[in-house]
């Protein structure tokens, strides 16, 4: 916005300055040339007066006035008789016929001539003035003056340079004022944008500054801050409710599971089977409560450095029994040793447990799950869990990390496992993606910061 305002102000000044400076410069240049031509024509008339008697009576002409004028002004003086032959030429000694020159023809016809032409010899423009030497209607000869118009053109150039400097000063002053005005408007807008970006990233404590803002933007910032405060209060109350509810549910669920397990141990086979199902449902509810408690936390937290290779090896050993029960080959593949990852405390175990559990759950009997660790492109660590299951349809992959989404599978679960993974990775400052493997199955890839 600052650039647009600056360009707008500068464009307006350039248009206004150009509409004034260009016509003024053109008029000034034309005026200077006209004044020079009038002065040159007046000098030619004076010289014609000096040589009038000699041309009229055919007497000898004194070249000293012409030579003196040529020496003072740098002009070439040519005096011709009525036949067009030169009788005085400050640039040549021998008489030459000038009847082929239009200015001489015009002057011998009794009219004055003034104008410019380009000299091939000098490679520059010349002012040319020719006046008749006459008495009444009778013309006795003509005087022609030619001079380089360097002085006039230099004066015109200086004028254009002066006008250009004036325009530049006006543009510079306008730019300074425009930047000051633009910043007074754009700084509050930029504060609003930064605050909105921080809120979008999860920092609900962000607020926009209202100091030195125009009244309209100050009101907008105050409304934005009020909205952010209400949103923060609402979200915090929701988190607090989820956390409190999760904590309150833990105790009765634990007590319920213990009572059911005691009944299961003392009952007959049929009762024990039914109570076993109840125990599994209670355990499922307990896991859901724990997961909801984890999801109630948000934002990046303090992280710890974890040896990802060691963590993968440990969790794979713990899950080998579960995988073996389903005839699934669970393998840890460590491509790099000592790969350090920054993760929230206890996060790497939860991430691995949820990813391995999800892979084992959806891999058919006789399948394979590979958990690998490799070095990332930016010196971070990359955790990859690859299975040989059915994969996920392209239209469903965008919902893979949504809470409580389980797709069309009949496998038991809460639908929170991959949501927990995405949540923990985000709090650790990493990223997680999922895609179908080329040979079948799903690949979940987690990139950690080192």
LOLO-400480 format. One record per residue (C-alpha): residue in three letters; x, y, z. Coordinates in steps of 0.1 Angstrom, whole numbers, plus 2048, in hexadecimal, padded with zeros to 3 digits. Each point is the difference from the previous one (the first is absolute). Layout:
# LOLO-400480
ALAXYZ/...
END
This chain:
# LOLO-400480
UNK800800800/UNK81D818808/UNK80E7FB7DD/UNK7DE8067F0/UNK7FA820813/UNK82480C7F9/UNK7FC7F87DA/UNK7DF811800/UNK80D820810/UNK81F8017EA/UNK7EB7FA7E0/UNK7E981D809/UNK81E817806/UNK8117F57E0/UNK7E08077EC/UNK7FB82280F/UNK82580A7FD/UNK8027F37DD/UNK7E18137F6/UNK81082080C/UNK8257FB7FA/UNK7FE7F27DC/UNK7EB81D7F1/UNK815819814/UNK8207F17F2/UNK7F47FF7DD/UNK7F4824801/UNK82180B810/UNK8147EE7E5/UNK7EC80F7E4/UNK802823811/UNK8267FD803/UNK8047F77DB/UNK7E981C7F5/UNK813819815/UNK8217F47F2/UNK7F28027DD/UNK7F3824805/UNK82280B80E/UNK8127F07E3/UNK7E98107E7/UNK805822811/UNK8267FB7FD/UNK7FC7F77DB/UNK7EC8207FA/UNK81B815812/UNK81B7F17EA/UNK7EA8057E1/UNK7FE825809/UNK826802802/UNK8047F27DD/UNK7E28107F0/UNK81181D7EF/UNK81D7EC7F3/UNK7E87E67F1/UNK7EA81B7F1/UNK81D8137EF/UNK8167E27F9/UNK81D80D816/UNK8187EB813/UNK7F37EF820/UNK813801821/UNK8017DD80E/UNK80B80C823/UNK7DC80480F/UNK7F77DD7F4/UNK8217F180D/UNK7FC811821/UNK7DC7F3804/UNK80B7DD7F6/UNK81C801819/UNK7E980B81C/UNK7E37E87F9/UNK80F7E37EE/UNK7E78067E3/UNK8087FE7DC/UNK7F88207ED/UNK7F97FF7DB/UNK7F881F7EC/UNK7F57FC7DC/UNK7F88197E4/UNK7E18017EC/UNK80C7E47EA/UNK8057E881E/UNK8268017FE/UNK811803822/UNK814820805/UNK8087F8825/UNK8027DE80F/UNK8117FC822/UNK8057DA7F9/UNK80E8027DD/UNK8158197EB/UNK7F57FA7DC/UNK7DE80C7F3/UNK7E67E47FE/UNK7DD8007F2/UNK7E57FB81A/UNK7E27FF7E8/UNK7FA7DC809/UNK7FA808825/UNK7DB805807/UNK80681A81B/UNK8148167E7/UNK7E67FC7E5/UNK7E580B81A/UNK81581E80B/UNK80880C7DC/UNK7DB7FE7FA/UNK7FB81A81B/UNK7F57EA81D/UNK8107F6820/UNK8097DC808/UNK8067EE821/UNK8027DC809/UNK8167E2809/UNK8107E57EB/UNK8187E4805/UNK8248067F5/UNK8107E17F2/UNK822810803/UNK7FD809824/UNK7E97E480A/UNK7E9817813/UNK7E18167FD/UNK8068247F4/UNK7EB81F804/UNK7FD8127DF/UNK7F58247FB/UNK8008137DF/UNK7F48247FB/UNK7FF8157E0/UNK81581F7FC/UNK7E88187EF/UNK7F58237FC/UNK7DB8017FC/UNK7F57E57E7/UNK8237FD7F1/UNK8167E480D/UNK8268057FE/UNK80B7E0811/UNK7FB7EB81F/UNK8107F7821/UNK8007DD80E/UNK80A7F5823/UNK8047DC80A/UNK8097F5823/UNK8007E0813/UNK7E37FF819/UNK8157EF81B/UNK7FB81D819/UNK7DA7FF7FC/UNK7FE7DA801/UNK81780081F/UNK7E9819810/UNK7E27EB7F7/UNK8117E180E/UNK808811820/UNK7DB80A803/UNK7F57DC7FA/UNK8197F381A/UNK7F381A819/UNK7DC7F57F9/UNK80A7DC804/UNK811807822/UNK7E181380B/UNK7EA7E27F7/UNK8187E8811/UNK7FF815820/UNK7DA8017FE/UNK7FE7DA7FB/UNK8197FA81C/UNK7ED816818/UNK7DF7F07F6/UNK8107DD804/UNK80B809824/UNK7DD80D808/UNK7EF7E27EF/UNK8167E7813/UNK7F7812821/UNK7DB8007F8/UNK8007DC7F3/UNK8127F381E/UNK7E8811818/UNK7E57EB7EE/UNK8137E07F8/UNK8117FB822/UNK7DF7FA812/UNK7F47EA7E4/UNK8217EC802/UNK7FB7FD825/UNK7DD7F27FA/UNK80E7E87E6/UNK81C7F3817/UNK7E77FC81D/UNK7E87ED7E9/UNK81C7EA7F4/UNK80A7F8824/UNK7DC7F7809/UNK7FD7EA7E1/UNK8207EE80B/UNK7F07F9823/UNK80E81D815/UNK7DF80E80D/UNK812819816/UNK80A8157E2/UNK7F18237FF/UNK80381D7E7/UNK80F82180A/UNK7EB81F7FE/UNK81A81B808/UNK80381C7E7/UNK7E67F07E9/UNK7E68147ED/UNK7DE801812/UNK7F07E77E8/UNK81C7E7802/UNK802805826/UNK7DB7F6803/UNK8077E27E9/UNK81D7F5816/UNK7EC804820/UNK7E47EB7F0/UNK81A7E67F5/UNK80F7FF823/UNK7DE7FC810/UNK7F87E37E8/UNK8227F0807/UNK7FA803826/UNK7DE7F07FD/UNK80E7E47EA/UNK81C7FA818/UNK7E87FE81D/UNK7E97E87ED/UNK81C7E97F5/UNK810800823/UNK7DF7F8810/UNK7FB7E47E7/UNK8237F2807/UNK7FB803825/UNK7DE7ED7FE/UNK8107E47EB/UNK81D7FD818/UNK7EA80181F/UNK7E87E77F1/UNK81C7E97F6/UNK810802823/UNK7DE7F9810/UNK7F87E37EA/UNK8227EE806/UNK7F87F7824/UNK7DE7F07FB/UNK80B7EE7E1/UNK81E7F2812/UNK7EA7F481D/UNK7E77F17E8/UNK81B7ED7EE/UNK80E7F2821/UNK7DD7F580B/UNK7F87EF7DF/UNK8227EF800/UNK7F97F2823/UNK7DE7F47F5/UNK8107F17E1/UNK8187EC815/UNK7E57F2817/UNK7E57F87E6/UNK7FA7E37E9/UNK80C7FD7DC/UNK7E28107F1/UNK7FF81D819/UNK8268047FC/UNK7FD8037DB/UNK7E581B803/UNK81381281A/UNK8207FF7EA/UNK7ED8137E6/UNK7F681A81A/UNK82480380B/UNK80B8067DD/UNK7E681B7FB/UNK80A811821/UNK8247FF7F4/UNK7F58107DF/UNK7EE81B813/UNK81F806816/UNK8168047E1/UNK7E78187F1/UNK801815820/UNK8268017FF/UNK7FF80A7DB/UNK7E781B806/UNK81580D81C/UNK81E8027E9/UNK7EC8117E5/UNK7F481A819/UNK82480E800/UNK80B8177E4/UNK81C8157F3/UNK8257F87FF/UNK80E7F4821/UNK8227FC80F/UNK8127E47ED/UNK81A7E7809/UNK81B7F07EA/UNK7FA7DB7FA/UNK8157E67EE/UNK7E67F67E7/UNK8127DF7F6/UNK8017F4824/UNK7DB809805/UNK7F67ED7E0/UNK8137E180A/UNK7F1800823/UNK7DC8057F4/UNK8037E67E4/UNK80C7E681A/UNK7E1807815/UNK7E97FD7E3/UNK80F7E07F1/UNK7EA7EA816/UNK7E08117F4/UNK80C7FE7DC/UNK8097DB803/UNK7DC7F880D/UNK7F480D7DE/UNK81B7EF7ED/UNK80F8227F5/UNK8258057FB/UNK809820814/UNK82380D7F7/UNK81581E80B/UNK81680E7E5/UNK81A81980D/UNK8128127E3/UNK812818816/UNK80D7FD824/UNK7FE81C81A/UNK7E48137EE/UNK7F581A81A/UNK7DC80D7FE/UNK7EF81C813/UNK7DF7F380F/UNK7E980A81C/UNK8077EB81F/UNK7F17DD7FC/UNK7F58087DD/UNK8167E97EC/UNK7F37E1812/UNK7DB80B7FA/UNK8088077DC/UNK8107DF7FA/UNK7E57ED813/UNK7E480F7EC/UNK8117FC7DF/UNK80A7DC806/UNK7DE7F880F/UNK7EF80F7E1/UNK8177ED7E8/UNK7FD7DF811/UNK7DA804804/UNK7FA8057DA/UNK81B7E87F3/UNK7F27DE7F6/UNK80E7E080F/UNK8217F77F0/UNK8078257F8/UNK81D81580A/UNK806821813/UNK8218137FD/UNK80A81C818/UNK81E8137F3/UNK81581E80A/UNK8148157E7/UNK8118217FE/UNK7E981D7F3/UNK8088197E5/UNK80781B819/UNK8157EC819/UNK7E07F6813/UNK7F47DC806/UNK7E57EF7EC/UNK7EB7E480F/UNK7ED7EA7E7/UNK7E77E4807/UNK7F77EB7E1/UNK7E77E47FF/UNK7F37E87E6/UNK7DB807808/UNK7E580B7E8/UNK80B825801/UNK7E981D800/UNK7EB80E7E4/UNK80C8227F3/UNK7DF81180A/UNK8047F3823/UNK825808806/UNK7F8825807/UNK7EA7F481D/UNK8197E780D/UNK80C81681D/UNK7DD80D809/UNK7F37F7823/UNK7E87E3803/UNK8037F87DB/UNK8047DB7FA/UNK7F67FB7DB/UNK7EC7E17F6/UNK8157E7813/UNK7F17E8819/UNK81F800816/UNK7F980B824/UNK80F82180B/UNK7F882480B/UNK80A8127E0/UNK818816815/UNK8217EE7FA/UNK80C8137E1/UNK7F182080E/UNK8167FC81F/UNK81E7FA7E9/UNK7F98207EC/UNK7FA813820/UNK8207F5811/UNK8158067E0/UNK7F28237FD/UNK807808824/UNK8247F47FA/UNK8048177E2/UNK8017E47E6/UNK7EA7F57E4/UNK7ED7E07F7/UNK7F47F37DE/UNK7F07E07F4/UNK7FF7F07DD/UNK7FA7DF7F0/UNK81F7EB7FA/UNK8077F77DB/UNK7FE7DB807/UNK7E1803816/UNK7FA80A824/UNK803821812/UNK820815808/UNK7FE81981D/UNK81E817800/UNK80981681E/UNK81B81A7FD/UNK80F80C821/UNK81781E806/UNK8227F880D/
END
